[in-house]
Amino acid sequence: MINNAEIQYDNLPVFEQVKRYVYGEIEAGRLPHGSFIPSERTLSKKLDVSRDSIKRALKELSEEGIIRKTPNSRPIVKAPVSKPVVSNQGTAAFISGVPLSTGLREDYSELSSVFVYIMKTLEENSLNSIYYRYDYFAENCQSKLKDIVSAKYAGIFYFTGGGYANPQFVERLEENESPVVVIEGYMNGSSMMHAIDLDNAHSAYIATKYLLENGHRKIAHMTFDSDKKWVSDRIKGFKKALADFGFTDEDNVFKIVTYHSKFKEEITRIPEEFFNDGYTAMFAVSDDVADALVKIAKDQGKNCPDDFSVVAFDNIPLESGLELTTVSHMTRELG
């Protein structure tokens, strides 16, 4: 399996993956017209595939006029490539801000596991998939987006990974003739592209309302210091639930940590106001945040649920084994 290419291809035969890799290198200018193709040994080691797969891929590239093979010499790039070497009518494309390895983890229950159910549905309908990471577009973004649109895939999924959709991507993808679905992306303006997402504000409202209906009147929201829209939407839902119950004046949103991949390691304390000001419950922006805070509280001699209650968000498995009341992503339905 190709494990270090800029683009990863799922469900294609290995030799077809090799062809796509070589095509991508030519298109990106790393193998310009007239240059030598790396040796079979080099390609086999670099891509971690058998030399038989390399041989078949190069043979077909030669037959398609992409490279020229001569006896006792390495193949060379014959001509500029103007179109993909494999038909795309049976392939759906992913453009994603979430790493493929994360998105396809069966035990990862956050929104990115929507991938799992999309992939299963594609497979059930005999469709392949091709995966474009965000960093693929770091250079020549518009040209690469244009190529994706002109490739005429059966459909395109654009997964932002949380936050606003890139306006450049939206503008170009709107030209696509086949269906495009934006996943977890907020689009400014008047885009008519289809989109699917969680209602983060309403979900936070329900979580906070649950605490209020169970008698809590001093509730804190433990959240991220982040400009991601899903974070701000959860704050809005939290505040709306309190307002509907007549609580509007309290400064009860605590931005305890900056959002990044290892944020949990940086949560080292509970804000002093939480216990000093008589809070009895917290709505945590994520299960990981709740897990960290419950552990810290225990170290301080406070126990959940005896001393305070917690409702969280995500419904992910936690290493600590802590069982939470939490808002669950409907990943199967979304996928």
Rosetta blueprint (number, residue, H / E / L):
1 M L
2 I L
3 N L
4 N L
5 A L
6 E L
7 I E
8 Q E
9 Y E
10 D E
11 N L
12 L L
13 P L
14 V H
15 F H
16 E H
17 Q H
18 V H
19 K H
20 R H
21 Y H
22 V H
23 Y H
24 G H
25 E H
26 I H
27 E H
28 A L
29 G L
30 R L
31 L L
32 P L
33 H L
34 G L
35 S L
36 F E
37 I L
38 P L
39 S L
40 E H
41 R H
42 T H
43 L H
44 S H
45 K H
46 K H
47 L H
48 D L
49 V L
50 S L
51 R H
52 D H
53 S H
54 I H
55 K H
56 R H
57 A H
58 L H
59 K H
60 E H
61 L H
62 S H
63 E H
64 E L
65 G L
66 I L
67 I E
68 R E
69 K L
70 T L
71 P L
72 N L
73 S L
74 R L
75 P L
76 I E
77 V E
78 K L
79 A L
80 P L
81 V L
82 S L
83 K L
84 P L
85 V L
86 V L
87 S L
88 N L
89 Q L
90 G L
91 T E
92 A E
93 A E
94 F E
95 I E
96 S E
97 G L
98 V L
99 P L
100 L H
101 S H
102 T H
103 G H
104 L L
105 R L
106 E L
107 D L
108 Y L
109 S L
110 E L
111 L H
112 S H
113 S H
114 V H
115 F H
116 V H
117 Y H
118 I H
119 M H
120 K H
121 T H
122 L H
123 E H
124 E H
125 N L
126 S L
127 L L
128 N E
129 S E
130 I E
131 Y E
132 Y E
133 R E
134 Y H
135 D H
136 Y H
137 F H
138 A L
139 E L
140 N L
141 C H
142 Q H
143 S H
144 K H
145 L H
146 K H
147 D H
148 I H
149 V H
150 S H
151 A L
152 K L
153 Y L
154 A L
155 G E
156 I E
157 F E
158 Y E
159 F E
160 T L
161 G L
162 G L
163 G L
164 Y E
165 A L
166 N L
167 P H
168 Q H
169 F H
170 V H
171 E H
172 R H
173 L H
174 E L
175 E L
176 N L
177 E L
178 S L
179 P L
180 V E
181 V E
182 V E
183 I E
184 E L
185 G L
186 Y E
187 M L
188 N L
189 G L
190 S L
191 S L
192 M L
193 M L
194 H E
195 A E
196 I E
197 D L
198 L L
199 D L
200 N H
201 A H
202 H H
203 S H
204 A H
205 Y H
206 I H
207 A H
208 T H
209 K H
210 Y H
211 L H
212 L H
213 E H
214 N L
215 G L
216 H L
217 R L
218 K L
219 I E
220 A E
221 H E
222 M E
223 T E
224 F E
225 D E
226 S L
227 D L
228 K L
229 K H
230 W H
231 V H
232 S H
233 D H
234 R H
235 I H
236 K H
237 G H
238 F H
239 K H
240 K H
241 A H
242 L H
243 A H
244 D H
245 F L
246 G L
247 F L
248 T L
249 D L
250 E L
251 D L
252 N L
253 V E
254 F E
255 K E
256 I E
257 V E
258 T E
259 Y L
260 H L
261 S L
262 K L
263 F H
264 K H
265 E H
266 E H
267 I L
268 T L
269 R L
270 I L
271 P L
272 E H
273 E H
274 F H
275 F H
276 N H
277 D L
278 G L
279 Y L
280 T L
281 A E
282 M E
283 F E
284 A E
285 V L
286 S L
287 D H
288 D H
289 V H
290 A H
291 D H
292 A H
293 L H
294 V H
295 K H
296 I H
297 A H
298 K H
299 D H
300 Q L
301 G L
302 K L
303 N L
304 C L
305 P L
306 D L
307 D L
308 F L
309 S E
310 V E
311 V E
312 A E
313 F E
314 D E
315 N L
316 I L
317 P L
318 L L
319 E L
320 S L
321 G L
322 L L
323 E L
324 L L
325 T E
326 T E
327 V E
328 S E
329 H L
330 M L
331 T H
332 R H
333 E H
334 L H
335 G L
